[in-house]
Amino acid sequence: MTKVRAGLAALMLGLLLSFTAPAVVAAPAAVAAPVVPLPAAAGPLAAQTPAPGPVIDPAQNERANQQKTKNKIIVGVLAAVLLVIVVWGRSIRKKRREKSS
């Protein structure tokens, strides 16, 4: 049992240290590129306008939110059922252990 605890402690320590390691690495100083002024009329590129962005339908957005909420409720209920099964099983094991002792 102590080997298992020691192994788990080492694993947790390794995980903790790997996530908290500093991510700052010495980067070379950025060299500023010379700025070249653009001519006033850049040809056909200046006349183009950006395309409009996507149009979001409020009804479709509402349906997506309802589906997401429904999925969260289903997952929550399943998690609660699994928790009840685990607690019930542990209580049964505890009663059997006390009966055999």
C-alpha positions in Angstrom: 0.0 0.0 0.0 2.9 2.4 0.7 4.3 1.7 -2.7 1.1 2.7 -4.3 0.9 5.9 -2.2 4.5 6.8 -3.0 3.9 6.1 -6.7 0.8 8.3 -6.7 2.6 11.1 -4.8 5.4 11.0 -7.3 3.0 11.1 -10.2 1.1 14.0 -8.8 4.3 15.9 -8.0 5.5 15.3 -11.6 2.2 16.5 -13.0 2.3 19.6 -10.8 5.8 20.5 -11.7 5.2 20.0 -15.4 2.2 22.3 -15.4 3.8 25.0 -13.3 7.1 25.1 -15.2 8.0 28.6 -16.4 7.1 29.0 -20.0 9.3 32.1 -20.4 12.3 31.4 -22.7 14.9 34.0 -23.5 13.9 35.2 -26.9 16.2 37.3 -29.2 15.4 40.9 -29.4 13.0 41.8 -32.1 14.5 43.6 -35.0 12.3 46.4 -36.3 11.7 46.2 -40.0 11.9 49.5 -41.9 8.5 50.9 -42.7 7.9 51.6 -46.3 5.2 54.1 -47.0 2.5 53.0 -49.4 1.4 55.1 -52.3 -1.9 57.0 -51.9 -3.6 54.8 -54.5 -2.6 51.2 -54.2 -4.4 50.1 -57.3 -7.2 47.6 -57.2 -6.5 46.6 -53.6 -7.5 50.0 -52.3 -10.9 49.8 -54.1 -11.9 46.4 -52.6 -14.1 46.4 -49.5 -14.1 43.5 -47.1 -16.9 40.9 -47.4 -19.6 41.1 -44.8 -19.3 38.7 -41.9 -21.6 35.8 -41.2 -25.2 36.5 -40.3 -26.4 34.8 -37.1 -30.0 33.8 -37.0 -31.4 34.4 -33.4 -33.8 31.5 -33.7 -31.0 29.1 -34.7 -28.9 30.5 -31.8 -31.7 29.9 -29.4 -32.1 26.3 -30.6 -28.4 25.7 -30.2 -28.5 27.0 -26.6 -31.5 24.8 -25.8 -29.7 21.7 -27.2 -26.6 22.6 -25.2 -28.7 23.0 -22.0 -30.4 19.7 -22.6 -27.1 17.9 -23.1 -25.8 19.4 -19.8 -28.8 18.2 -17.9 -28.5 14.7 -19.3 -24.8 14.6 -18.4 -25.6 15.9 -14.9 -28.3 13.3 -14.3 -26.0 10.5 -15.5 -23.2 11.7 -13.2 -25.6 11.8 -10.3 -26.8 8.2 -11.1 -23.2 7.0 -11.3 -22.4 8.6 -8.0 -25.4 6.9 -6.3 -24.3 3.6 -7.7 -20.8 4.0 -6.4 -22.0 5.1 -2.9 -24.5 2.3 -2.8 -21.8 -0.3 -3.8 -19.4 1.0 -1.2 -22.0 0.7 1.5 -22.8 -2.9 0.5 -19.1 -3.7 0.6 -18.7 -2.1 4.0 -21.6 -4.1 5.4 -20.2 -7.4 4.0 -16.8 -6.6 5.5 -18.3 -5.9 8.9 -20.4 -9.1 8.8 -17.4 -11.2 8.0 -15.2 -9.7 10.7 
